[in-house]
Amino acid sequence: MHKEELCKVELNQLIIDKSKKLQDDVQKLGLKIKHHEENLKFLKAVTNDLDESILDIQVSLGKYHSSSEAKIETENLNHFQTEEDTIEQILRQEKSAAGILCQLKMRHGTQASYLPLTKDVLGIVATLGKVDNDNLSRLLSEYLGLETMMAIVCMTYEGVKTLEMCDKEGRINKSAGLHGLGPSIGRPMDGRFLVICLEGLRPYAGDFVADDPQRKLALLKPRLPNGDVPPGFIGFAVNMITVDSMNLSCLTASGHGLRETLFYSLFSRLQVYRTRADMLLATPCISDGAISLDGGMIRSTGIFSLGERKDIKVRFPISCTTSNLPANYIDMEDRIKEMKWEKERILEDMQREQALLDHVKINYKEKKQEFLRFLKESSQYVAQNEAQMMQNRSFPR
C-alpha cells in the first residue's frame, strides 16, 4: 500500500472515530433532555392530581359558602328554607298546576300517590332537590326561573297525557285532568304550566363519582388554555343538589335516576364560581353557563345575565339547619395543608428539573453545532485531500 493511501486510511479512521464520538455525545445529551422532560411531565401530573384532590376536599367541606371576599349578603341564620316553606310558597302561586298538586298532597298525604291522575307524578322541581345553604338556593332558583321551579315532573308520557286531555278539535277538556281537579278543590287553574317527562330526557351518559351515595356525576373539571383549573371554580351545579334517599331510588325504565335525567337536563354543566371576577376570567372554558356566589350569571356562551338579582319565592329547600361540616373536618383540613405542602415541595423539584433541562439544552445545542461543523470541515478536508492525491498521481515526480 502506498504511503499516501495509508495516510488516507488513517485520516478517514480518525474522522470516523471523531464523528462517532460527537454523534454519541449528541445522542446522550438528547436522552438527558428526554429524561428531564419526562420528569417535568410526571411532576406536573402530580401537581395536577394534588390540585384536583385539594379542590374536591374543599368542595366537600362546604367552601362554597359565602365568604367575606365575595361580599355576599349575610344569611339569616335564624331561619332556613325548609321543604314546608317551599310548599307554602308554591301554594301561594294562585291558579298554578303545582299549587293544585301540593294541595292535593296536603289533603290526601301518601294516598295522593295512588290516584290515577297523580300516580305517575314524582313531584315539583323545587321539592325534588335540596341544597346546602340559602345563597346557593337563591342563585340556582333564580337561574332556573319560577316557571321551571314549579314544573311538574312525571316518569312517563302516559303520566303527562293524564294531566291534560283534549277533544278531537284540540281544545282542552276543562272537566278532565288538572283542569277538572283544580276547581273541585277550590283552586282554579289558568295559563300554561311546564311538565317534565323523565323518560323523554336525554340522560347523562358518563361515569359517576366512585363510592358516592348521592351518585354525583364524574364531570371533567374545566381547564384554562394552560391546563390549570380556573381560580375560584367550586364545582358543577348538578352535583350541588342533594337528592333525598327516597328519590334516589326513583329510576326510569332504563335505570336512570333524577340527577342524570332531571337535574342534568336543567343544569347540564353549569359551573359555580366563588366570585364574578373568577367567573369572567374563566369565560374561555365555560360552555354551558356559570354562576358566581356574589350573583354573577352567564346563561350560555356569549349570553350574560346582568342587573340586580331577582328573588324567586319558590326556592330549593336547605338540606339541614345545622353545620354542614363533616365529622372529620379537622382531618380533612390537615390533609389539605399536607397536600399544599407537598405541592410546594414538588414545585421546587420542578424548578430544579427545569434548570437542569435548560442547561442540558444549551449543551445539546452547542454539541450539535460542533458535530455539524466537524462534518462540514472534515468533508471539505477529505475532498481537498482527494483532489491533491489525484493531482499527484497525474503529475508524478
Order of alpha helices (4+ residues) and beta strands (2+ residues): alpha-alpha-alpha-beta-alpha-alpha-beta-alpha-alpha-beta-beta-alpha-alpha-beta-alpha-beta-beta-beta-alpha
